[in-house]
Amino acid sequence: MEPLENQNLNDRELDGLLREWRTPAPPAYLRARVFGEQGRPWWRRIWRASVRVPLPLAACLTLGLVLGAWRWLVPPQPTIVIKTERVEVPVVTERTITRMVYRDRPPVPQPAAVPDLRPVTELRPRIIRSQNAQN
């Protein structure tokens, strides 16, 4: 078959040439690359595996890992919690002594009421200023 350079062929002639053309045989290593290497152990295949991840998802995962590492490396500040409780306290009733009795001494006599003393009926206060201090 001669090269097709500088030849003007119509569609029928090109279709005929296409039917006659045969593809070359693929190299032996191509089949192993396309269908995987069956002779290798599973753990070696894991090291060569890849997973395609969309860019927004990869960015979110990276941001999450960075924030998680930051929270792990920088411990949080302790929070102050104020807790109020109501506690019931038992009340002890005390007795008040209003009269003391001494047995070895005679009782102290109470002063007698003075009958001439009465409360004031009218109060007239007097204001003394500094200018009248000599009074």
JOVENNOR-V65691 format. One record per pair of residues at least 6 apart in sequence whose ideal C-beta (glycine too) atoms are under 6 Angstrom apart, sorted by sequence separation. I is the first residue (numbers start at 1). J is the second residue. D is the distance in Angstrom with one decimal. If there is no record, write none. Layout:
I&J&D, I&J&D
This chain:
none
